[in-house]
Amino acid sequence: MKTSHQELEPKLLTVKELSKYISMPVATIYTKKCKKEFPEGSMVLLDGKLRFFKEKIDDWINEHSC
């Protein structure tokens, strides 16, 4: 069974993609980033652009949901 290279890498979301994914305004995402409210290791800067690891965000959402 072949596994694509893309399946092996964690999915990275841009700020706009994350905004749509979790229904949160872009400004709120940046505010939460500055206040360090996202889990450690959930984001990375690539070529000066902020990216979020989808898996870490999913875990964070699951931990904070009722």
Stockholm file with secondary structure:
# STOCKHOLM 1.0

chainA/1-66         MKTSHQELEPKLLTVKELSKYISMPVATIYTKKCKKEFPEGSMVLLDGKLRFFKEKIDDWINEHSC
#=GR chainA/1-66 SS CCCCHHHHSCCEECHHHHHHHHTCCHHHHHHHHHTTCSCTTSEEEETTEEEEEHHHHHHHHHHHCC
#=GC SS_cons        CCCCHHHHSCCEECHHHHHHHHTCCHHHHHHHHHTTCSCTTSEEEETTEEEEEHHHHHHHHHHHCC
//
